[in-house]
Amino acid sequence: MRDPYKILGVRRDAGQDEIKAAWRNMAKVVHPDHNQGDPLAGARFAEIGRAYDTLKDPKKRSLFDSAARAAEAKQNEKQNENTIMAQRQAAREAAIRAKQAQENAERVMEELARAAAQKAAAEAAKQPQPQQQQQAGAAEPAEEMIERIFGNQARAASGGGRARGFASGRAKRPEPESAEADKQTDKATESAKAGDFGKMADDEHGADETAAASAAVLQPLSLLTSFVRRFTGGAAPAPEKAPDQLAIATVTIEDILKGAWVNVDLSDGRDAGFALTPGTTEGHTVRLKGQGHKLTGMQRGDAVVNIHIAPHADFTVDGFDLHTVLPVTIENAVLGTDARIDGPNGPLTVTVPAWSGSDKSIRFEGQGLPKSDGGKGDLVVELRIILWEKPDDKVTDLMRIMKNGLFL
């Protein structure tokens, strides 16, 4: 059977009067006598009747609500499992990509370090001896070295224009004095753009006279970053973010009402904590920035915690509303009474009007779960008529008389 609430078009907390009115209106519309040309009218009319039969009976309605909540919880659990499996697969794939990216970066760093070492050695060989000693005493920053090595080549490629960045205030290498020198410079520039560092270094002077001087200025990571900035015009792209890590936190209604601190196990030996805020209900998610998967070469992902509310002995949760059941004896249902119940925020007095049946609900506004907009849900008290523990002959005779229509 489909959801009877959806069939009749009523809310899950609808009272019996609303349910009955919805059933009557729909029954008039889909009645087979009014739709003789529709072969499906009879089936729709029967479906509406079954839905009303389920919702008008408190026991059947309670059983359906319990089964629906259990099915929804099972579906959510299955979705969480599928999501966790997908996240784990994504994490494995991301780890493989990160490892490949790291290996590629290491190869580029090695090529850059080799080319920069040979270029620095060639430059050092050209400089006078006092200047070499001065540079040997202080390591040259990576940005300055990249600019010094490639600055003149960039100026030559741009038609002799002024170099960018740090080169504007530094000594310049002599410009090429012949067409052959221009060709060599252009060739070196194209090699640098294409990433052929080893060939560019071999085409240059090929000197490797001062290994100590080159070792002092080589910082592979800084060189790689500076090189990327030099030839891309900006900072290196931010690393890819690792996938989110999913977790489930089971809390109580009392925890939500008082905004308790919750610790959740992230399944990899780590714990994470957070405070419950207004707007928390069943299925709510909390995102913890930077507390998810940690993979090499990637930004750390987030931890996404799904909130599950543990079953309560007195209340059930429907959105931000809380529902509870108040048993009422026959005489109190007929004559009316006042009853005391334990509400979520303390004791409450429930006034049961005379002639109240099991379809009666009494609503206390603002006694439910806190909402994110500052408001609160309601507490819905559902009346349930019960019999006395022991049979009473007078009540039995009265019911027999009422059933048979014998009124004295």
N, C-alpha and C positions, 0 to 999 in steps of 0.2 A: 504494500500500500504506500502511495505517496504521502508526503507530509500533509496531515490534515489541516494544519494552520495555513499552509499555502493554498490548499484546495478551497478553503472557506475565505481566504484573504484576510485573516485576523492576526494580531500580534500574539506572541507566545504568552504574554501575561494578560490576555483579554479575559474579561469576566464572562460568566455564563449568559448574561443578558445580551452582550455583544455577539457572542458565538451563536446564540439562538436566532438573533435578528439576521445575521449574515446567512445562516442556513435557510431561513425562510425566503429571503430575497433571491438567493441563488436557485432555490428549488422552484420558485415561480418562473424564473427565466428559462431554466433548462427542462422543465417538466415535459415528458413525452407528448402529452395532449396538446401542448402549445408548439411542438416541433415535430409534427407528424411526418414531415418530409426529410427529417434528419435521422438516418439509421443509428447514429451514435448518441442520440439524446438519452436513450434509456441507460446506456453505460455511464454517461456523465451524471445522470440523476442518481444512479445507484452509488457512484463514488462519493457524491456529496452526502448521501445518507450515511455511508460508512464513516466518513470523516466526522459528521456530527455525532454519531453514536459513540465514537471514540472520545471526543472532547467533552461530551455532556456527562460522561461517567467519570467521577474523580479517580477511581482506581485505574481505569483504562488510560486516562490522560496522564496520570503519574507514571505508569509503566512505559507509555510511549515517550514521555519526556526523559526518563532515565535511559531508555534504550537509545534515544537520539543523542543524548550527551555522551554516552559511551561510544557510539559510532563516530561521533565527531572527534572525540579524543583519540580514538584509534586511527582515524584518518590523518589527524595532525601528527601523531607519532610516526606514521608511515611516511608522511611528507618530510618530517625532520630527518628520518633515517636516509631517505633518498637524497636529501639535500646534503647531509653529512658525507655520504659516499661520493657525491659529485664534487664536493669541496676537497675531499682527500685526493681524488683523481686529479683535480685541477692543481692541487699542491704538488703532486708528484711531477706533473708536466711542467709546472713552473720551476721546480728544482732542476729538472733536466735543462730547461732553457737557460736558467741562471748559470749552470755549470758550463754550458757551451759558450755563453757570453763571457764568462770569466776566462776561459781558455783562449778565446779570441783576443780579449784585452791583454792577456799576458804575452801573446805572440806579438801584438802591436807594440807593447812596451819594450820588448826585447829588441825589435827592429829599430824603434825610435832611439833606444839607449845606445845601440851600436852606432847608428848614424850620427847621433849627437856627440858621442865620444870621439869619433873620427873627425867630425867637423871642429870640435873644441881643440883637439890635438893639432889640427892643421892651423887653426887661428893662433894657438899658443906658439907654434913654431915660427910664425911670421913676426910676432911681436918682439920688441927688445927684451933682453934678459931681465932688467929691473922690473919691467911691467909683468913678466911671467912670475917673478917671485912675489910681487904684490898680490896677483890673483891667486897664487897658490896658498896665501895666508888667509884668504876670506872666500868662502863658497859663494858663487854667483847665484842669485835667485833664478828659479826656473823660468819665470816670465821674461826676465832680462836676457837670459841665455837664448831662449827661443826667438826673441825679437832681434838679438844681435846676429844670430845665425841666419834667420830667414828674412830679416828686415830689408836688406839690400836687394834680395831677389824679388821681393814684393814690389819694391820701388821701381825696379827695372821692368817688371811685367806691366806696371801701370803707367809706363811712359815717363818715369823719372819723377813722379809726384811724391809728395811728402808721406813718409811712412806713418802708420797709425800706432797708437798705444805708447809704449815706452820709448820708441825709437826717436821721437821728436827732439829729445834733449841729449842724445848720445852721439859719440863719434861715429862717423860713417866710413864705410869701406870705400876706397877709390872706385869711381865709376869705370866700367870697361872702356878701354881706349880704342878699341877696334871692332870691326864687324864680327870678327871671329869671337871676341870676348862677349859680345852681345848674344851671339848664338849659344855660347856656353851657359850664359846666365839664364836665358830662356829655357834651355834644356833642363837646367837644375830646378827652375821654378815648376815646370811641368812634372818633373819627377816627384817633387814635394807634394803637388796636388794629387797625383795618382797614388801616393803612398808607397812608391818604390824607393824606400829609404836606403836600402843596401846598395842599389845601383847608383843612386845619387852620390853616396859617399865614395864609391869606387871611382866614379867619373871625376870627382874632385881630386884633390892632391894625393889622396891615398896614404897620407903620412900618419904614422902612429908612434910619434917620437916620445910623447910624455904621458905615459899611462897613469902616473900619479895625479897629474893635473886633471885628466878626464874623470878619474874616480872621485875626485873631490867635488865635481860639479854635477854628477849624475844622481838624480833622484827620480826614479822611474815613474812613480805615481804623479808627482808634481809635473814632470815633463809631459806625461800623457794628457793631463788636464789642461796644461798651458797650450799644448799643440792643438787640442780640440777647440779651445777658445780662439786660437790664432786663425785657424782656417775655416771655422764655422761662424765666426762673428759673435759668439755668445758662450754661455756656460754649457757644460756637458749636460745632456738630457737626464732628467731625474730617473732613477732606477724604477723598474716596474714594481707595483705593490703586490705583496703576497696575498693569496686568497684569504677570505674571512674564515674564522674558526667558530663553529657552532657549538652551543652548549644549552642545556636545559636547567633551569632553577625552579625547584618546587617550593612554594611559599604558602603561608596560611593567610586566612582573611585578617587575622589580628596583625600579622606583619604589614599588610598593606595599609591598614587603618592607622598604624602608628609610624609608618615610614621607616621600617627597620632596615638595618644593614644586612646585606645578603652576601654570603661567600659561595662561589660556584667553582666546581672542579673543571678544569679545562682539558682533562683527559691525557695530558702529557706531563704530569707531575707538577703542574703549576696551578695556583689558585688565583682567582680574581674576586674583587669585592666591589659592591656598589650599593647605594641607598635607594630604596623604593620611593618613587616620586608619585605625585597625583597623576592620574591617568593610567595607572597600572591595573590591568584586569587579565582575565584568561586569554592567552595567546599574545600578550603584549611583548615586544622585543626591546632589548636594551643593547645599544652598541657601545663597546668599550674600545676607544681609539688606541691603536698600537699595542694591543695585548693579544693578538692572534698569532698565526703561524710566523715563524722566523726562518727565512731561507737565505742562503748565501747570495749576495749580490742584489737583493731585492729589499724594498721597504717592508717593514713588518706590517702584517695585516691586522685587521680588527677582530675582536671577539664579539660575536652576536649571540646574546643570551635570550632564549625564549622562556617566557614566564608561564608556569603551570601552577594553578591554585589547588592545593590539596583538599580532598573532601572534608567537609565539616559536619559535626554531629547535629547541629541545629539549623544551619543555613545552606542554601544552594545559591550559586552565582549565575545571574543572567545579565550580561553586560556589566553595568555598574549597579544594578539592583540586586538586593538580597531577598530571598524568599524563605519563609519559614511556615510551619504548619501548626495550627492551634486546634487541638481536639476540643469539641464541645458536646456536652450531653444533650439528649433530646429536650429535656425540660428547659435548659438554658437557651437552646436554639429557638424554642417557641416563645419563651417569656423574655429573653434578652438577659444579659449579664455583663459584669466587668471582670476581666481576667488580667493577671499579671504575667508578663513574659520577660525573658532575658533578651534584650536587644543587643546589637553589636556594640553600642556605646553605653550600656547600662540598662536597668529595669525600665519597662514601659507598661502602661495600663492600656489594655485593649477593650474598647466598648463594643460589645456584640449586640447589634439591634435585635429587637424581637422579630421572630419569623425569619431567621437567617438560616439559609441552607448551605450545603457544602460547595455551592457555586459562588459563595460570597467571599470577597477579598477586601481586606482593610489595608490601606496604604499609609505609611508614615514617611512623609517627604524629608529628604536630607539625612536619612539614617543609613544610607548605603555606602558604597565605596567612593573615595574622592576622585573627582574628574580633573583634567588638566586645566580647565577654564575656571577653576575655583569652586565650582558647584559640587554637589554630591548626588549619588543615586538615591533610590528610595528603598525602604523596607516594606515588603509586601507580605502581609499575614493572611494565609489561606485557611479558611475554616473547614474542619472535618467533623461531621456529626458521628458520634460513637454511641454504642449501646452500653447499658450498665453491665457490670461484671456478672451479675446474677439475674436470671429472668424474674420479672415481676408480673404476677397474675393480673393486676389491675391494668397495667399497660398493655398486656396481651389481649385482654377483653376489649379494651378501647380500640386497639388497632383492628381487631376482628370486626367490631361494629362499623368502623369507618370503611373497612374494605367491602363489607357486604351492603353498605348504604343503609344500615338500620340506626337511625338517629332517634333517640327517645326524647 
